[in-house]
Amino acid sequence: MGKKKVVILGIDALEYNLVEKWDLKNLKQLEYDKTIVPTIKGWKEPATVIVWPCFITGKEPEEMGYTTPILFVQPFKWFFENIQRPIRDFMFGNKYVDDVYDKKTDQEILSLLKTVTKKAGFTRAPSKKDMKASTIFNNTDFKSVHLHIPVYDEELDTLERWAIFDVMDKKIKVSDFVSKYEKEFKDRCDELLNYMEKDDWDLIMMYWYCLDPIQHALFRDKMKIMNYYLKFNEFVGELKKKVSDDVTILIISDHGQEKGIHTSYGFYSCNKKLGLKNPKIIEFRKIIEKELMK
């Protein structure tokens, strides 16, 4: 077993500039910076289902196992790569604008295409079996606990995307939408603390999705977004009080968000001095393993 303990808080869409703007000291910790995340040819934004598997494997997408957020089933793979994707790029590729409302129709069309082709059996979401590289959780030198990691533990529900559009179109109440993700936040905070109390682990990682849909759907409502950032900041402060100083706490995101759109970089912070400068997110596997084996 490793002599040290590491806690990883994976927070989807945690935006570096907002952490800095609101001076959230618990989220900043001792060292923090932007990270370089994998970008995929033909896709404008970092994809959750690619970045997190790359993080836990320490590999670029090609070595991790797959390179697109949607996997095509043969014999349709050739059609989508050689016909559908060029058409999509021609229709939408040059219309990438800052305001999500300006591109909402494009997003809805693309989401509809994804949903229809998936139901028809042409496509499927990535799953654990598609990951060809080993993960940090496979390292037998220490005991790991992993909770809700995208692709590795569970598939992200494509219906979540439609809920975002429904809020923007006022088809569902903002209060209902917010309540759902407030529950996710609280449940996963409690789940993490319960596992940590067992003390039967060397490495533990929890993932939260809630910040991503909130920032997509409510990007004009800065107060609601700030509320979630403050919740995470407060939780990290409480977490630190429950662990000894020699426990390493790493906070990591797969991308940020500005005006409802994924930014091209991620965020990290650590309560230990790592001496990093704008690191690649795939570098952290070796850093974590080294920390555990000190």
ABEGO torsion letter per residue (X at the ends): XBABBBBBBBBBGBBAAAAAAAGBAAAAEABBBBBBBBBBBGBABBBAAAAAAAAAAGBBAAAAGBABABBBBOAAAAAAAAAAAAAAAAAAAAABBABAAAAAAAAAAAAAAAAAAAAAGABBBBBAAABABBBAAABAABBBBBBGBBGAABBBBAAAAAAAAAAAAGABBAAAAAAAAAAAAAAAAAAAAAAAAAGBBABBBBBBAAAAAAAAAAAABAAAAAAAAAAAAAAAAAAAAABBAABBBBBBBABBBBGGBBBABBBBBBABBAGBBGBBAAAAAAAAAAAAAX
